[in-house]
């Protein structure tokens, strides 16, 4: 049985959240994304990890994991299903 690992919680203020969403938009378009993310896009927390979820009209466009030490974004090929809601 796999034990879910929990991480120390990352505390993000409103300015940091806005900056992460802005940077994820830039990464999405730089990678060749053509659909514009909607207003539902934002930062979500799961088990102490921060994720930026970009929503489009048809569903999730991309998910970026936020590294807690330097706030770098990493695009995920597979993401937790709980982030899609």
C-alpha positions, 0 to 999 in steps of 0.5 A: 500500500502506498503511503501519501507523503505530506510536505511542510506547507508553503504559505503564499500571499496574494502577490506571490499567487498572482505572480505564479499565475502570471508566470504560468500564463507566460510559460503556457504561451511560450510552450506553444499553447494557443487557447487562452486560460480562463479566470478559473485558473489559479493556485491550489494546495494539495498535501503541502505542495502548491500547484498552478492550474490553468483552466480552459473552456474545455477543461484543464490546459496545464498544471505547474508544480511550484518548488517550495525552495525557489518558487520555480514552476515545473510543468506536469505531464500527469497531475493529481486528479483532485486538482481538476475540480 
